[in-house]
Every structure is written in structure tokens, then in C-alpha cells.
């Protein structure tokens, strides 16, 4: 076995990647994580998906590629310039709703929403408002986070935040968790 990505790339992936590099955005999810996001999305036919932290839409493209025609994805980000890249390349997909907003404001305004799959790729839903976002999971839903292995762009002290987050997720009785020391470090949880 090797780590080669054998899945076909989403149609918009290369053009989004090119625009991402030109924009200077350096926080995009790696291709291994994205491949996993697609595979997990395929397990939720007719699912309701949430992505917290669209960035430029690289991971969004993979999630959409795994979703069926009856599924929907809401993806939020607070940076209009990066979100515009996602809009330019993915905005025509009727299953996708891109929202330019502050993560805290969006989560607090949607506390009663329930999802079958949440990819939390920003502070809100990962380090902030974690309990609120975990409460948005339906039973059997996926909660996915990446960048849990040390990253070169982490600010000083972030390693301790990551360790506390892992300890907290491990302590919850309502989640079944797998920690993957692979790609950038992924935690995959299922709501019990």
C-alpha cells in the first residue's frame, strides 16, 4: 500500500489550486485529507453537510465530489477574497451554499441546525464553540478535523491547544473517535 491518490481529482480542483497558489493562501487542506473527505461524503447519501472554513474551496470541491445529487453543503468563511475563488469555481453547483460570515455569528445563529457531516477547518467548531458545533451533529454523523500534527505555521503555544482539544474530544462519551497520524493529522469522530 502507498499514499498515492488514485481517485480522480474533482473537475475544478486544479483551477482552484492554481488560484489558491496565486492568492497566497497557505492554509488549504492537503490532498490526502481531501481524498478522505470525498470518501466519507460518499457514505452519506441525501446528507446535510457543513464545512466551517471554506478557504478557497479546495476541500469543498472534494466534499462535493463525494456527495450525491440529493445532498446539500453549507460552507462558510470570513475572508471574502478567498471565498470568491470558491464561488468562481464551485458557485454553479446547486447543492452548495457559500456564506461569507463570521464563524461565531453563524454558529450562534444556527444552533438548532443538525448535520450528517461537519468538517471543521477553522477556529470556530474546533477551538471555539466546539460544544455548540458538536451538538449540531445527528446521531451517526461525522465530525472531521485536520492539522492536528505539528504544522510549520502554528503560532507559539498552539501545540498545547491542540493537545487539550484532543484530550477533550477523548473525554466525551458521545463520540467514537479515531486519531490518524497521517496526512496533517486527522481526527474522525462519529456522534453516538
C-alpha positions as CSV (number, residue, x, y, z in Angstrom):
1,X,0.0,0.0,0.0
2,X,1.1,3.5,-0.7
3,X,-0.3,7.0,-0.2
4,X,-0.9,7.8,-3.9
5,X,-4.2,9.4,-4.6
6,X,-5.9,7.1,-7.1
7,X,-9.3,8.8,-7.1
8,X,-9.9,11.2,-9.9
9,X,-9.4,14.8,-9.0
10,X,-12.6,16.9,-8.8
11,X,-13.2,18.8,-12.1
12,X,-12.4,22.2,-10.5
13,X,-9.6,21.1,-8.3
14,X,-6.6,22.1,-10.5
15,X,-8.0,25.5,-11.3
16,X,-8.8,26.2,-7.7
17,X,-5.3,25.0,-6.7
18,X,-3.8,27.4,-9.2
19,X,-5.9,30.3,-7.9
20,X,-5.1,29.3,-4.4
21,X,-1.3,29.5,-5.1
22,X,-1.7,32.8,-6.8
23,X,-3.7,34.2,-3.9
24,X,-1.0,33.4,-1.3
25,X,-3.4,31.3,0.8
26,X,-1.3,28.7,2.6
27,X,-3.8,27.0,4.9
28,X,-5.6,24.7,2.4
29,X,-6.2,21.1,3.4
30,X,-3.7,18.7,1.8
31,X,-4.8,16.3,-0.9
32,X,-4.7,13.3,1.3
33,X,-7.2,14.9,3.7
34,X,-9.3,16.0,0.8
35,X,-9.4,12.4,-0.6
36,X,-10.7,11.2,2.8
37,X,-13.3,13.9,2.8
38,X,-14.6,12.7,-0.5
39,X,-14.8,9.1,0.6
40,X,-16.6,9.9,3.8
41,X,-19.0,12.2,2.0
42,X,-20.0,9.3,-0.3
43,X,-21.2,7.4,2.8
44,X,-23.9,10.0,3.5
45,X,-26.5,9.8,0.6
46,X,-29.0,12.6,0.9
47,X,-26.9,14.1,3.7
48,X,-26.7,17.5,5.1
49,X,-23.1,18.7,5.1
50,X,-21.3,21.7,6.9
51,X,-17.9,23.0,6.2
52,X,-16.5,25.6,8.7
53,X,-13.7,27.3,6.9
54,X,-14.1,27.2,3.1
55,X,-10.8,28.9,2.4
56,X,-10.5,28.9,-1.4
57,X,-12.7,25.8,-1.9
58,X,-10.1,23.0,-2.4
59,X,-11.6,20.8,0.3
60,X,-15.1,22.0,-0.7
61,X,-14.5,20.6,-4.2
62,X,-13.7,17.2,-2.8
63,X,-16.6,17.1,-0.4
64,X,-19.0,18.0,-3.3
65,X,-17.3,15.3,-5.5
66,X,-18.3,12.7,-2.9
67,X,-21.8,13.9,-2.3
68,X,-24.8,12.6,-4.2
69,X,-27.4,14.8,-6.0
70,X,-29.7,14.9,-3.0
71,X,-27.1,16.1,-0.5
72,X,-26.5,19.8,0.4
73,X,-23.4,21.6,1.7
74,X,-23.2,24.8,3.6
75,X,-19.7,26.2,3.6
76,X,-18.7,29.4,5.5
77,X,-15.7,31.6,5.6
78,X,-14.9,35.1,6.9
79,X,-12.5,36.0,4.1
80,X,-14.3,37.4,1.0
81,X,-11.3,37.2,-1.3
82,X,-10.7,33.5,-0.6
83,X,-14.4,32.7,-0.7
84,X,-14.6,34.5,-4.1
85,X,-12.2,31.8,-5.5
86,X,-14.6,29.1,-4.3
87,X,-17.6,31.0,-5.7
88,X,-15.9,31.4,-9.1
89,X,-15.1,27.7,-9.4
90,X,-17.9,26.0,-7.5
91,X,-20.7,28.5,-7.2
92,X,-22.7,26.9,-10.0
93,X,-23.3,23.7,-8.0
94,X,-26.9,23.9,-6.8
95,X,-26.1,21.6,-3.8
96,X,-23.6,24.2,-2.4
97,X,-24.4,27.4,-0.3
98,X,-21.3,29.5,0.2
99,X,-21.7,32.0,3.1
100,X,-19.4,35.0,3.8
101,X,-19.7,35.5,7.6
102,X,-18.0,35.4,10.9
103,X,-17.9,31.8,12.3
104,X,-19.1,32.8,15.8
105,X,-22.1,34.7,14.4
106,X,-23.0,31.9,12.0
107,X,-22.8,29.1,14.6
108,X,-24.8,31.1,17.2
109,X,-27.5,31.8,14.6
110,X,-27.8,28.2,13.6
111,X,-27.6,26.3,16.9
112,X,-30.7,24.3,16.1
113,X,-29.5,23.0,12.8
114,X,-28.4,19.4,12.5
115,X,-25.9,17.9,10.1
116,X,-24.7,14.5,9.0
117,X,-21.2,15.6,8.3
118,X,-19.2,18.5,9.7
119,X,-15.7,19.4,8.5
120,X,-14.3,22.0,11.0
121,X,-11.3,23.6,9.3
122,X,-11.2,26.9,11.2
123,X,-11.2,28.1,14.8
124,X,-15.0,28.0,15.2
125,X,-16.1,24.5,15.6
126,X,-12.6,23.3,16.5
127,X,-11.1,25.5,19.2
128,X,-14.0,27.9,19.7
129,X,-17.7,27.0,20.1
130,X,-16.7,23.3,20.0
131,X,-19.6,22.1,22.1
132,X,-22.1,24.1,20.1
133,X,-20.9,22.6,16.9
134,X,-20.8,19.0,18.2
135,X,-24.4,19.5,19.3
136,X,-25.2,20.1,15.6
137,X,-24.3,16.5,14.8
138,X,-27.1,14.0,14.1
139,X,-26.5,10.5,15.5
140,X,-24.1,8.7,13.2
141,X,-22.8,12.0,11.8
142,X,-19.1,12.6,11.1
143,X,-17.1,15.3,12.8
144,X,-13.7,15.8,11.0
145,X,-10.8,18.0,11.8
146,X,-7.3,18.1,10.3
147,X,-4.0,19.8,11.1
148,X,-3.6,18.0,14.4
149,X,0.0,17.1,13.9
150,X,2.5,20.0,14.4
151,X,2.4,22.4,11.5
152,X,5.1,24.9,10.5
153,X,2.6,27.8,10.5
154,X,1.4,27.2,14.1
155,X,1.9,30.2,16.4
156,X,3.8,29.7,19.6
157,X,1.7,27.7,22.2
158,X,-0.7,26.3,19.6
159,X,0.7,22.8,20.2
160,X,-0.8,22.9,23.8
161,X,-4.2,24.0,22.4
162,X,-4.1,21.0,20.0
163,X,-3.3,18.6,22.8
164,X,-6.1,20.0,25.0
165,X,-8.5,19.7,22.1
166,X,-7.6,16.0,21.6
167,X,-7.9,15.3,25.4
168,X,-11.3,16.9,25.4
169,X,-12.6,15.0,22.4
170,X,-11.3,11.8,24.0
171,X,-13.2,12.6,27.2
172,X,-16.6,12.9,25.5
173,X,-18.8,9.9,26.0
174,X,-21.0,10.8,23.0
175,X,-18.3,10.4,20.3
176,X,-16.4,7.4,18.9
177,X,-13.0,8.8,17.8
178,X,-10.2,7.7,15.6
179,X,-7.0,9.7,15.6
180,X,-5.0,9.3,12.4
181,X,-1.3,10.1,12.5
182,X,-1.4,10.6,8.7
183,X,-1.6,13.5,6.3
184,X,-1.6,16.6,8.6
185,X,-3.1,14.7,11.5
186,X,-6.8,13.9,11.2
187,X,-9.4,13.2,13.9
188,X,-12.5,11.5,12.7
189,X,-15.4,11.2,15.2
190,X,-18.9,9.8,14.9
191,X,-21.7,11.1,17.1
192,X,-23.2,8.2,19.2
